[in-house]
Amino acid sequence: MTGEPMQTGNNGLDPDALVLVTGATGFIGSVLVRKLCQRGMKVRAIARASSNTSTLDDLGIQWIRGEVFDEATVKEATRGVAYIFHLAGAFREARHGDDYYHKIHVVPTQLLARAALGNPGFKRFVHVSTIGVHGHIDEPPANESYRFAPGDAYQNTKAEAELWMHEFAGREHLPYTVIRPASTYGPGDRRLLKVFRMAAWKFFPILGHGKCLLHLIHVDDLTDAMIVAATHPKAQGEVFICGNVEPIGTEEMARTIASYYGRKLRVIRPPVWPFFLAADVTTAICRPFGIEPPLHRRRVAFYTKDRAFDTRKIRETLGWQPRYSNQTGLEQTAHWYLEQGWVRP
C-alpha cells in the first residue's frame, strides 16, 4: 500500500461535541489533534505550564494548563466533553522511579474516567495502552487475549491502568475502547529516529542473534484508528492491537531504510551480555545524580525480544485498514528525515 492524503470528514464524530485529548503536545497526540481540528471538532487539551504548544497555535485548541494527575485540572478539563482520547504517558527514562510512572499512567486514567461519568451524553473514552503490556512474545504472533507480562515500570503501570479501566468501565457502564499501539513511527518521531540514523552508517549493529521481530504502525494510521474506535459501535468495550498487517525484523527494517538512502547495509552481531553489564554499571553510576545513562537495560533488551502480533481484530471488526505498508511507511519517514536534515546518509 502507499500513503494517501489524510481523510476528511469527521468519521462519525458528533461535530457539535467537545473532545478532550491528553498528551496533545506529544508525537502521536499532536497528529491526532490536528486531524480532529481539520474535521471541524472542538478540541480541548491538557498541557503542562511548561509545555510548548506553539506548533499547534493555528488550530484553535482550548488549552487547560496543569498536570494530568491533578484532580482540579482534570475536573476543569472534562467539563462538558463527549469524547476523551487519553494518550498522556511518561517517557521511559532510567532516572524515573516506579512512583513516577504510577502518577502519570494510573492516577490520570482513574481521574478522567470518574470525571467522564458525570457528563450527560458522554460517548466514548479511548484509552491508549501499549503492546508492551504483553512483554516478550514467546510464540509469535500474539493477539489481544495474550497473557500480560510487563517487563519494567513503564509497562507495569500501563498494564495496571488498562486493567483498572476494564474493571471500572464495565462496572459503571462507561463507554470505552482500549487501543494498544504497536511501535509508532512517522514524520516527527524521535524514538525510532536512531534506527534510521544507524541504517545510514557503514555498519549496523544488532546485539545477539535473535530475529528481533517488531510490529510497526505509522502515526497517520494509528490516529485514524483511534478516531474510528471513538465512534464505531462494535468498538464499545473492546481492546484492539493496532499494528501493520505483518511484523518486520530489525535487520529487514534497517535494510529497507538503508536501501532508500542508497547505502549497502553491513550487519554486525556482537554478543548481548556485555551490553547488559555495561547498562547496569552506567545506570548505577548515573541514577544517584539524576543523569540519564547513555545505555540502560531497556535499550539492550530491545534486541532480545520479539514483539509480533496478529492484528486482524481491528481490521475485521471495525473495517479499518492501514494505508502504509512497512516498506512505504519506512520510506516515507526516511524521506522526511532527509528533508529535515535529521539524517545525513
VOBA-1610 file (N, C-alpha, C; in pm, whole numbers, padded with zeros to 5 digits, always signed):
BEGIN
Met+00084-00119+00000Met+00000+00000+00000Met+00088+00124+00000Thr+00034+00233-00047Thr+00106+00359-00043Thr+00033+00455+00047Gly+00106+00553+00099Gly+00042+00653+00182Gly-00048+00741+00098Glu-00159+00782+00155Glu-00256+00865+00087Glu-00278+00990+00170Pro-00335+01095+00113Pro-00365+01214+00191Pro-00458+01181+00308Met-00449+01262+00413Met-00534+01239+00528Met-00681+01246+00489Gln-00760+01163+00554Gln-00902+01159+00526Gln-00967+01289+00574Thr-01076+01325+00507Thr-01154+01441+00550Thr-01285+01392+00608Gly-01366+01487+00656Gly-01489+01446+00724Gly-01458+01412+00868Asn-01561+01393+00949Asn-01537+01371+01091Asn-01546+01225+01130Asn-01562+01134+01032Asn-01561+00990+01059Asn-01661+00950+01167Gly-01778+01012+01170Gly-01882+00974+01263Gly-01880+01048+01395Leu-01777+01130+01420Leu-01774+01210+01541Leu-01884+01317+01536Asp-01949+01338+01648Asp-02053+01441+01657Asp-01987+01578+01643Pro-02017+01654+01537Pro-01946+01781+01514Pro-01975+01887+01619Asp-02083+01869+01693Asp-02116+01966+01799Asp-02057+01927+01934Ala-01992+01812+01939Ala-01941+01761+02067Ala-01802+01816+02095Leu-01769+01822+02222Leu-01638+01868+02267Leu-01549+01747+02293Val-01426+01753+02244Val-01330+01643+02256Val-01216+01684+02347Leu-01180+01598+02441Leu-01063+01621+02526Leu-00952+01526+02486Val-00831+01580+02471Val-00714+01499+02438Val-00607+01524+02544Thr-00556+01416+02602Thr-00438+01428+02688Thr-00316+01384+02607Gly-00201+01441+02639Gly-00081+01410+02562Gly-00081+01476+02425Ala-00153+01588+02413Ala-00172+01652+02282Ala-00044+01711+02225Thr+00052+01745+02309Thr+00176+01804+02257Thr+00280+01699+02220Gly+00250+01572+02244Gly+00343+01466+02209Gly+00337+01431+02062Phe+00420+01337+02021Phe+00430+01298+01881Phe+00296+01250+01826Ile+00234+01152+01892Ile+00107+01099+01844Ile-00007+01198+01869Gly-00008+01257+01988Gly-00116+01348+02023Gly-00126+01468+01932Ser-00013+01521+01888Ser-00017+01639+01801Ser-00075+01605+01664Val-00049+01484+01616Val-00109+01441+01489Val-00260+01423+01506Leu-00299+01364+01620Leu-00441+01340+01645Leu-00519+01471+01654Val-00471+01567+01733Val-00548+01691+01749Val-00557+01768+01619Arg-00453+01763+01538Arg-00459+01830+01408Arg-00568+01767+01321Lys-00577+01635+01321Lys-00682+01567+01244Lys-00821+01602+01297Leu-00836+01602+01428Leu-00966+01634+01486Leu-01009+01775+01449Cys-00917+01869+01457Cys-00949+02008+01423Cys-00981+02022+01274Gln-00908+01951+01190Gln-00935+01955+01047Gln-01071+01897+01014Arg-01122+01810+01102Arg-01255+01753+01083Arg-01364+01840+01145Gly-01326+01959+01192Gly-01423+02054+01244Gly-01462+02033+01388Met-01387+01950+01462Met-01420+01923+01600Met-01373+02036+01692Lys-01444+02053+01803Lys-01399+02146+01908Lys-01310+02066+02004Val-01185+02105+02013Val-01085+02027+02087Val-01035+02103+02208Arg-01031+02034+02319Arg-00971+02084+02443Arg-00857+01990+02478Ala-00750+02043+02536Ala-00635+01959+02568Ala-00570+02006+02698Ile-00516+01910+02771Ile-00441+01939+02893Ile-00294+01948+02858Ala-00228+02052+02906Ala-00084+02068+02883Ala-00021+02129+03007Arg+00098+02082+03040Arg+00171+02141+03150Arg+00199+02288+03122Ala+00221+02363+03228Ala+00254+02505+03212Ala+00380+02524+03129Ser+00471+02427+03137Ser+00598+02437+03066Ser+00593+02384+02923Ser+00481+02323+02883Ser+00472+02262+02751Ser+00467+02367+02640Asn+00537+02340+02533Asn+00538+02428+02418Asn+00424+02389+02324Thr+00326+02475+02310Thr+00210+02448+02225Thr+00213+02530+02096Ser+00324+02596+02069Ser+00328+02691+01958Ser+00305+02627+01822Thr+00346+02500+01805Thr+00327+02435+01675Thr+00181+02402+01648Leu+00096+02416+01749Leu-00047+02388+01733Leu-00132+02514+01748Asp-00066+02631+01749Asp-00138+02757+01771Asp-00241+02787+01664Asp-00223+02731+01544Asp-00313+02762+01433Asp-00445+02686+01441Leu-00460+02597+01540Leu-00575+02506+01542Leu-00692+02554+01628Gly-00672+02653+01713Gly-00781+02699+01798Gly-00815+02604+01911Ile-00717+02528+01957Ile-00739+02435+02069Ile-00758+02514+02198Gln-00849+02470+02282Gln-00864+02527+02416Gln-00770+02455+02510Trp-00669+02524+02559Trp-00568+02461+02644Trp-00604+02477+02791Ile-00598+02368+02863Ile-00612+02369+03009Ile-00472+02342+03064Arg-00414+02442+03129Arg-00278+02428+03178Arg-00277+02363+03317Gly-00201+02258+03331Gly-00191+02188+03458Gly-00139+02048+03437Glu-00135+01973+03545Glu-00086+01835+03539Glu-00203+01740+03522Val-00183+01638+03442Val-00291+01543+03413Val-00325+01457+03533Phe-00238+01456+03634Phe-00267+01381+03757Phe-00325+01470+03866Asp-00352+01597+03834Asp-00410+01691+03930Asp-00562+01688+03918Glu-00629+01660+04028Glu-00774+01641+04024Glu-00848+01766+03978Ala-00806+01884+04024Ala-00873+02007+03984Ala-00857+02034+03835Thr-00739+02007+03783Thr-00714+02026+03640Thr-00801+01933+03558Val-00809+01808+03598Val-00889+01710+03526Val-01038+01747+03534Lys-01083+01791+03647Lys-01223+01830+03663Lys-01259+01943+03568Glu-01171+02043+03558Glu-01194+02155+03467Glu-01192+02108+03321Ala-01094+02022+03288Ala-01075+01980+03150Ala-01188+01891+03099Thr-01248+01811+03185Thr-01351+01715+03142Thr-01490+01774+03141Arg-01508+01893+03190Arg-01642+01952+03200Arg-01704+01964+03060Gly-01813+01891+03038Gly-01889+01903+02915Gly-01835+01825+02796Val-01729+01747+02813Val-01674+01676+02698Val-01754+01549+02669Ala-01758+01513+02540Ala-01831+01393+02498Ala-01736+01280+02461Tyr-01614+01313+02424Tyr-01512+01214+02389Tyr-01384+01246+02464Ile-01315+01143+02508Ile-01182+01159+02566Ile-01086+01066+02494Phe-00977+01122+02446Phe-00866+01044+02393Phe-00751+01059+02494His-00725+00951+02566His-00626+00958+02674His-00493+00898+02626Leu-00402+00988+02584Leu-00273+00946+02530Leu-00157+00978+02622Ala-00179+01059+02725Ala-00068+01106+02807Ala+00012+00990+02866Gly+00142+01002+02858Gly+00229+00898+02912Gly+00364+00955+02950Ala+00437+00880+03028Ala+00570+00921+03072Ala+00674+00864+02978Phe+00775+00943+02949Phe+00889+00891+02875Phe+00961+00788+02961Arg+01006+00681+02896Arg+01082+00580+02969Arg+01225+00627+02986Glu+01257+00667+03107Glu+01391+00714+03140Glu+01436+00649+03270Ala+01562+00611+03272Ala+01614+00536+03386Ala+01609+00615+03517Arg+01608+00748+03506Arg+01611+00830+03627Arg+01476+00832+03701His+01369+00787+03635His+01238+00790+03699His+01215+00665+03783Gly+01160+00685+03902Gly+01123+00574+03987Gly+00984+00522+03954Asp+00947+00408+04015Asp+00817+00346+03986Asp+00700+00437+04022Asp+00714+00517+04127Asp+00604+00603+04169Asp+00572+00708+04065Tyr+00672+00750+03989Tyr+00651+00850+03884Tyr+00560+00793+03775Tyr+00587+00672+03732Tyr+00506+00611+03627Tyr+00363+00586+03675His+00347+00551+03800His+00213+00532+03856His+00138+00665+03854Lys+00205+00771+03888Lys+00141+00903+03892Lys+00099+00950+03752Ile+00176+00913+03650Ile+00148+00958+03514Ile+00051+00867+03441His+00054+00738+03470His-00028+00643+03395His-00156+00602+03466Val-00148+00570+03594Val-00263+00514+03665Val-00355+00623+03718Val-00300+00720+03788Val-00382+00823+03852Val-00465+00902+03751Pro-00407+00951+03640Pro-00489+01026+03544Pro-00600+00942+03481Thr-00574+00815+03456Thr-00677+00728+03400Thr-00797+00721+03494Gln-00770+00707+03622Gln-00877+00699+03720Gln-00953+00831+03732Leu-00879+00942+03736Leu-00943+01073+03748Leu-01030+01104+03626Leu-00979+01078+03507Leu-01052+01108+03384Leu-01177+01022+03372Ala-01165+00894+03402Ala-01279+00805+03388Ala-01389+00842+03487Arg-01353+00870+03609Arg-01453+00908+03708Arg-01520+01039+03671Ala-01442+01134+03620Ala-01499+01263+03581Ala-01593+01247+03462Ala-01559+01159+03368Ala-01643+01139+03249Ala-01781+01088+03285Leu-01792+01012+03392Leu-01922+00959+03433Leu-02022+01069+03463Gly-01973+01185+03503Gly-02062+01295+03538Gly-02112+01375+03420Asn-02069+01341+03299Asn-02110+01417+03181Asn-02229+01352+03112Pro-02345+01416+03110Pro-02460+01359+03039Pro-02426+01343+02890Gly-02464+01230+02834Gly-02441+01209+02692Gly-02297+01179+02655Phe-02216+01141+02754Phe-02077+01107+02721Phe-02076+00989+02625Lys-01990+00996+02521Lys-01997+00900+02412Lys-01888+00792+02414Arg-01763+00828+02436Arg-01659+00724+02431Arg-01529+00774+02493Phe-01468+00688+02572Phe-01335+00709+02631Phe-01240+00617+02555Val-01148+00675+02479Val-01049+00596+02407Val-00922+00596+02491His-00895+00481+02551His-00780+00466+02639His-00663+00404+02562Val-00553+00476+02556Val-00438+00431+02478Val-00338+00362+02571Ser-00326+00232+02553Ser-00234+00149+02631Ser-00109+00125+02548Thr-00056+00004+02547Thr+00065-00027+02471Thr+00074-00179+02451Ile+00133-00222+02341Ile+00160-00365+02324Ile+00264-00412+02425Gly+00334-00318+02488Gly+00435-00353+02588Gly+00378-00427+02708Val+00245-00421+02729Val+00186-00494+02842Val+00204-00645+02824His+00225-00690+02700His+00242-00833+02673His+00387-00879+02692Gly+00481-00784+02697Gly+00622-00822+02710Gly+00671-00899+02589His+00767-00986+02613His+00823-01070+02508His+00719-01175+02465Ile+00707-01194+02333Ile+00610-01290+02280Ile+00684-01422+02255Asp+00654-01522+02337Asp+00726-01649+02330Asp+00702-01722+02198Glu+00577-01723+02154Glu+00542-01791+02030Glu+00458-01696+01943Pro+00526-01605+01873Pro+00452-01507+01793Pro+00381-01574+01676Pro+00269-01514+01631Pro+00216-01385+01675Pro+00117-01400+01791Ala+00104-01295+01869Ala+00008-01291+01980Ala-00110-01203+01942Asn-00223-01227+02006Asn-00338-01140+01983Asn-00378-01070+02112Glu-00496-01006+02111Glu-00538-00923+02224Glu-00555-01002+02354Ser-00578-01133+02344Ser-00601-01214+02464Ser-00472-01274+02520Tyr-00359-01245+02460Tyr-00232-01300+02506Tyr-00202-01250+02647Arg-00134-01333+02725Arg-00109-01300+02866Arg-00028-01170+02879Phe-00050-01103+02993Phe+00027-00984+03026Phe+00158-01026+03091Ala+00268-00965+03050Ala+00398-00990+03111Ala+00483-00865+03101Pro+00437-00754+03162Pro+00514-00630+03153Pro+00652-00647+03215Gly+00750-00578+03156Gly+00887-00603+03197Gly+00957-00488+03267Asp+00890-00373+03282Asp+00952-00260+03352Asp+00841-00174+03411Ala+00881-00068+03481Ala+00784+00015+03550Ala+00688+00083+03452Tyr+00737+00123+03338Tyr+00651+00184+03236Tyr+00541+00087+03196Gln+00579-00034+03158Gln+00482-00133+03114Gln+00392-00180+03227Asn+00448-00194+03347Asn+00369-00237+03463Asn+00254-00141+03491Thr+00285-00011+03489Thr+00181+00087+03522Thr+00084+00107+03405Lys+00131+00087+03283Lys+00039+00087+03169Lys-00060-00029+03182Ala-00011-00146+03221Ala-00098-00261+03241Ala-00195-00237+03355Glu-00146-00179+03464Glu-00232-00150+03579Glu-00344-00055+03540Ala-00310+00049+03464Ala-00411+00147+03422Ala-00515+00082+03331Glu-00471-00002+03240Glu-00565-00066+03148Glu-00658-00162+03222Leu-00602-00244+03311Leu-00684-00339+03385Leu-00786-00266+03473Trp-00742-00156+03532Trp-00835-00076+03613Trp-00949-00024+03525Met-00915+00024+03406Met-01017+00078+03315Met-01121-00028+03279His-01076-00148+03248His-01171-00254+03215His-01268-00279+03330Glu-01215-00288+03450Glu-01298-00318+03567Glu-01394-00203+03596Phe-01342-00080+03597Phe-01424+00036+03631Phe-01531+00062+03527Ala-01490+00065+03399Ala-01585+00097+03292Ala-01693-00011+03281Gly-01655-00135+03301Gly-01754-00241+03298Gly-01854-00230+03410Arg-01805-00197+03528Arg-01893-00186+03644Arg-01983-00063+03637Glu-01927+00048+03591Glu-02000+00176+03591Glu-02067+00208+03458His-02054+00119+03361His-02116+00137+03229His-02064+00262+03159Leu-01934+00285+03168Leu-01871+00395+03096Leu-01835+00346+02956Pro-01881+00412+02851Pro-01845+00369+02716Pro-01696+00392+02689Tyr-01627+00287+02646Tyr-01482+00299+02631Tyr-01431+00198+02529Thr-01310+00225+02480Thr-01236+00135+02394Thr-01089+00146+02430Val-01018+00035+02427Val-00874+00036+02454Val-00799+00009+02325Ile-00700+00093+02297Ile-00610+00074+02184Ile-00471+00043+02238Arg-00413-00067+02190Arg-00274-00099+02222Arg-00190-00077+02097Pro-00126+00038+02084Pro-00049+00065+01963Pro+00079-00017+01957Ala+00113-00058+01835Ala+00246-00114+01811Ala+00347+00000+01812Ser+00472-00029+01780Ser+00576+00075+01779Ser+00541+00179+01674Thr+00518+00299+01720Thr+00466+00404+01633Thr+00579+00491+01581Tyr+00573+00518+01452Tyr+00678+00597+01388Tyr+00614+00687+01283Gly+00695+00770+01219Gly+00646+00859+01115Gly+00713+00993+01127Pro+00684+01086+01037Pro+00745+01219+01044Pro+00726+01285+01179Gly+00835+01331+01237Gly+00832+01395+01368Gly+00873+01305+01483Asp+00877+01174+01460Asp+00914+01081+01567Asp+01063+01086+01595Arg+01100+01085+01722Arg+01241+01084+01760Arg+01282+00953+01825Arg+01184+00871+01864Arg+01217+00747+01936Arg+01285+00647+01843Leu+01231+00627+01722Leu+01292+00534+01628Leu+01388+00604+01532Leu+01406+00734+01550Leu+01499+00809+01465Leu+01638+00748+01467Lys+01679+00697+01585Lys+01814+00640+01596Lys+01833+00521+01502Val+01727+00444+01477Val+01737+00330+01386Val+01762+00379+01244Phe+01696+00486+01205Phe+01717+00543+01071Phe+01860+00596+01058Arg+01909+00661+01162Arg+02045+00712+01158Arg+02147+00597+01151Met+02122+00492+01230Met+02214+00378+01229Met+02215+00307+01094Ala+02098+00305+01027Ala+02090+00239+00896Ala+02171+00314+00790Ala+02205+00438+00819Ala+02287+00517+00726Ala+02436+00504+00757Trp+02470+00430+00865Trp+02611+00410+00899Trp+02672+00304+00806Lys+02804+00290+00818Lys+02875+00187+00742Lys+02840+00047+00793Phe+02823+00037+00927Phe+02787-00091+00988Phe+02663-00072+01074Phe+02576-00174+01074Phe+02454-00168+01154Phe+02462-00277+01261Pro+02474-00239+01389Pro+02486-00340+01495Pro+02350-00393+01540Ile+02341-00524+01553Ile+02225-00590+01615Ile+02280-00681+01723Leu+02245-00655+01847Leu+02300-00731+01958Leu+02239-00871+01961Gly+02324-00972+01975Gly+02276-01109+01982Gly+02239-01163+01844His+02171-01277+01844His+02142-01345+01719His+01993-01376+01700Gly+01907-01302+01770Gly+01764-01324+01755Gly+01707-01251+01634Lys+01582-01283+01599Lys+01515-01216+01488Lys+01481-01071+01524Cys+01456-01049+01652Cys+01417-00915+01699Cys+01299-00862+01617Leu+01190-00940+01618Leu+01070-00901+01544Leu+01005-00779+01608Leu+00960-00690+01525Leu+00899-00565+01571Leu+00770-00544+01493His+00668-00496+01563His+00545-00461+01493His+00535-00309+01489Leu+00516-00257+01370Leu+00515-00113+01349Leu+00374-00064+01315Ile+00352+00066+01338Ile+00231+00132+01291Ile+00266+00278+01262His+00231+00325+01143His+00256+00464+01107His+00161+00554+01186Val+00209+00669+01228Val+00130+00757+01314Val+00001+00801+01246Asp+00000+00817+01114Asp-00124+00852+01045Asp-00226+00739+01054Asp-00179+00616+01040Asp-00269+00502+01051Asp-00322+00487+01193Leu-00235+00504+01291Leu-00276+00489+01430Leu-00382+00591+01468Thr-00361+00716+01433Thr-00457+00820+01471Thr-00590+00803+01397Asp-00585+00754+01273Asp-00711+00721+01204Asp-00786+00612+01280Ala-00712+00510+01327Ala-00774+00401+01401Ala-00836+00450+01531Met-00772+00544+01598Met-00827+00599+01722Met-00960+00668+01697Ile-00968+00742+01588Ile-01092+00813+01557Ile-01204+00714+01524Val-01171+00610+01449Val-01270+00506+01421Val-01317+00440+01551Ala-01221+00413+01642Ala-01255+00347+01768Ala-01344+00433+01857Ala-01339+00564+01837Ala-01421+00654+01918Ala-01568+00654+01877Thr-01595+00600+01757Thr-01732+00613+01705Thr-01796+00480+01665His-01718+00381+01633His-01775+00257+01581His-01849+00183+01692Pro-01974+00143+01668Pro-02050+00074+01774Pro-01986-00058+01818Lys-01915-00126+01729Lys-01853-00253+01765Lys-01724-00236+01844Ala-01679-00111+01861Ala-01558-00086+01940Ala-01587-00076+02089Gln-01714-00058+02124Gln-01751-00042+02265Gln-01704-00159+02350Gly-01625-00127+02453Gly-01580-00227+02549Gly-01473-00322+02497Glu-01418-00294+02380Glu-01323-00385+02318Glu-01180-00334+02329Val-01086-00428+02310Val-00943-00398+02304Val-00894-00430+02165Phe-00812-00339+02110Phe-00758-00361+01976Phe-00608-00335+01976Ile-00533-00433+01929Ile-00393-00410+01897Ile-00390-00341+01762Cys-00322-00228+01755Cys-00318-00151+01631Cys-00178-00157+01573Gly-00163-00236+01467Gly-00034-00252+01403Gly-00051-00288+01258Asn+00058-00286+01185Asn+00054-00324+01045Asn+00011-00470+01030Val-00017-00509+00907Val-00062-00645+00881Val+00044-00746+00921Glu+00170-00715+00895Glu+00281-00806+00923Glu+00386-00739+01011Pro+00455-00815+01096Pro+00570-00760+01169Pro+00690-00749+01076Ile+00798-00696+01128Ile+00920-00683+01050Ile+01039-00709+01141Gly+01139-00780+01093Gly+01261-00800+01171Gly+01345-00673+01168Thr+01425-00653+01272Thr+01508-00533+01279Thr+01604-00524+01161Glu+01659-00638+01120Glu+01751-00634+01007Glu+01679-00595+00878Glu+01561-00650+00855Glu+01485-00612+00736Glu+01447-00465+00739Met+01410-00416+00855Met+01377-00275+00871Met+01497-00188+00834Ala+01614-00225+00886Ala+01735-00148+00858Ala+01772-00154+00710Arg+01754-00269+00648Arg+01786-00283+00505Arg+01692-00199+00419Thr+01566-00192+00457Thr+01470-00110+00384Thr+01511+00037+00388Ile+01549+00083+00506Ile+01590+00223+00523Ile+01722+00250+00449Ala+01818+00159+00466Ala+01949+00177+00402Ala+01934+00180+00250Ser+01848+00094+00197Ser+01826+00091+00052Ser+01770+00224+00004Tyr+01678+00283+00080Tyr+01623+00413+00040Tyr+01731+00520+00038Tyr+01825+00511+00132Tyr+01934+00608+00139Tyr+02049+00575+00045Gly+02034+00467-00032Gly+02139+00429-00126Gly+02262+00371-00059Arg+02243+00311+00058Arg+02355+00253+00133Arg+02350+00101+00126Lys+02466+00040+00127Lys+02475-00105+00139Lys+02492-00139+00286Leu+02394-00210+00341Leu+02395-00238+00484Leu+02486-00355+00517Arg+02572-00335+00614Arg+02657-00441+00666Arg+02622-00462+00813Val+02563-00576+00842Val+02516-00605+00978Val+02626-00673+01057Ile+02647-00627+01179Ile+02737-00695+01272Ile+02655-00734+01394Arg+02688-00850+01453Arg+02610-00903+01564Arg+02700-00937+01682Pro+02734-00839+01764Pro+02812-00869+01885Pro+02726-00937+01989Pro+02786-01010+02083Pro+02707-01074+02189Pro+02639-00969+02276Val+02526-01009+02334Val+02444-00910+02404Val+02486-00893+02550Trp+02543-00998+02615Trp+02563-00992+02760Trp+02656-00879+02804Pro+02763-00844+02731Pro+02847-00732+02779Pro+02770-00600+02784Phe+02672-00585+02699Phe+02595-00460+02696Phe+02498-00453+02813Phe+02442-00568+02855Phe+02362-00569+02976Phe+02447-00528+03096Leu+02568-00580+03104Leu+02658-00546+03213Leu+02691-00398+03211Ala+02723-00345+03093Ala+02754-00203+03081Ala+02635-00116+03119Ala+02515-00160+03082Ala+02394-00084+03115Ala+02373-00079+03266Asp+02395-00191+03335Asp+02380-00193+03480Asp+02479-00100+03547Val+02603-00100+03499Val+02707-00016+03558Val+02677+00132+03537Thr+02644+00170+03412Thr+02619+00311+03385Thr+02493+00361+03457Thr+02392+00276+03468Thr+02271+00316+03539Thr+02300+00337+03686Ala+02376+00249+03747Ala+02411+00261+03888Ala+02491+00388+03915Ile+02574+00427+03820Ile+02656+00548+03837Ile+02573+00674+03816Cys+02487+00673+03715Cys+02416+00796+03675Cys+02293+00826+03759Arg+02218+00722+03800Arg+02090+00745+03865Arg+02099+00832+03991Pro+02197+00812+04083Pro+02201+00898+04202Pro+02216+01046+04172Phe+02268+01079+04052Phe+02288+01218+04015Phe+02176+01271+03925Gly+02073+01188+03902Gly+01962+01230+03817Gly+02000+01245+03672Ile+02103+01174+03628Ile+02152+01182+03491Ile+02101+01062+03412Glu+02052+01087+03292Glu+02007+00978+03207Glu+02130+00903+03155Pro+02143+00774+03186Pro+02260+00698+03142Pro+02264+00682+02991Pro+02382+00675+02932Pro+02393+00657+02787Pro+02341+00522+02741Leu+02333+00425+02833Leu+02286+00291+02799Leu+02214+00234+02920His+02097+00176+02898His+02031+00106+03008His+01961-00018+02956Arg+01917-00102+03048Arg+01871-00237+03015Arg+01757-00239+02912Arg+01668-00143+02918Arg+01556-00144+02825Arg+01603-00136+02681Arg+01703-00054+02656Arg+01755-00042+02519Arg+01825-00170+02475Val+01899-00231+02567Val+01967-00355+02532Val+01865-00466+02510Ala+01764-00472+02598Ala+01663-00579+02591Ala+01583-00573+02462Phe+01579-00457+02398Phe+01509-00443+02269Phe+01555-00551+02171Tyr+01685-00586+02175Tyr+01741-00681+02080Tyr+01718-00827+02119Thr+01664-00849+02237Thr+01646-00986+02285Thr+01499-01029+02281Lys+01409-00940+02240Lys+01266-00967+02248Lys+01202-00969+02110Asp+01097-01048+02097Asp+01014-01047+01977Asp+00878-00988+02014Arg+00833-00893+01934Arg+00701-00833+01954Arg+00628-00839+01820Ala+00563-00951+01797Ala+00490-00972+01672Ala+00348-01015+01705Phe+00250-00960+01632Phe+00111-00975+01671Phe+00021-01012+01554Asp-00090-01076+01587Asp-00199-01099+01494Asp-00290-00976+01505Thr-00291-00894+01402Thr-00362-00766+01409Thr-00495-00768+01334Arg-00550-00884+01312Arg-00672-00895+01232Arg-00794-00834+01300Lys-00800-00836+01432Lys-00923-00800+01501Lys-00972-00660+01465Ile-00883-00561+01468Ile-00927-00424+01442Ile-00971-00407+01297Arg-00906-00480+01207Arg-00945-00470+01066Arg-01079-00537+01041Glu-01096-00655+01095Glu-01218-00731+01070Glu-01339-00676+01147Thr-01315-00620+01267Thr-01426-00571+01348Thr-01468-00429+01310Leu-01370-00343+01287Leu-01401-00201+01264Leu-01388-00160+01117Gly-01334-00248+01033Gly-01319-00213+00893Gly-01205-00117+00866Trp-01123-00091+00966Trp-01006-00003+00950Trp-00896-00078+00876Gln-00827-00008+00788Gln-00714-00067+00717Gln-00596+00031+00721Pro-00475-00018+00747Pro-00359+00073+00741Pro-00333+00117+00598Arg-00297+00242+00580Arg-00268+00296+00448Arg-00121+00284+00412Tyr-00039+00252+00510Tyr+00105+00237+00488Tyr+00147+00093+00514Ser+00215+00032+00421Ser+00283-00094+00448Ser+00411-00063+00525Asn+00479-00166+00574Asn+00608-00142+00640Asn+00703-00068+00546Gln+00709-00112+00420Gln+00804-00052+00327Gln+00768+00092+00294Thr+00643+00117+00258Thr+00607+00253+00217Thr+00615+00351+00334Gly+00580+00304+00455Gly+00588+00391+00572Gly+00731+00424+00609Leu+00819+00323+00604Leu+00960+00348+00637Leu+01023+00439+00534Glu+00991+00419+00407Glu+01049+00504+00303Glu+00997+00648+00313Gln+00868+00664+00342Gln+00814+00799+00357Gln+00879+00871+00475Thr+00898+00799+00585Thr+00960+00859+00703Thr+01107+00888+00678Ala+01177+00796+00611Ala+01318+00818+00577Ala+01334+00943+00492His+01241+00964+00399His+01245+01082+00314His+01224+01209+00397Trp+01129+01203+00490Trp+01102+01320+00574Trp+01224+01356+00659Tyr+01288+01256+00720Tyr+01408+01281+00798Tyr+01516+01346+00713Leu+01529+01299+00591Leu+01630+01353+00499Leu+01601+01499+00468Glu+01474+01529+00442Glu+01435+01668+00412Glu+01462+01761+00530Gln+01439+01710+00651Gln+01458+01792+00771Gln+01604+01802+00814Gly+01691+01722+00754Gly+01831+01719+00795Gly+01854+01639+00921Trp+01755+01558+00961Trp+01770+01477+01083Trp+01858+01354+01057Val+01865+01312+00931Val+01954+01203+00891Val+02037+01252+00774Arg+02168+01223+00781Arg+02260+01261+00672Arg+02335+01137+00627Pro+02281+01066+00528Pro+02346+00942+00485Pro+02480+00969+00413
//
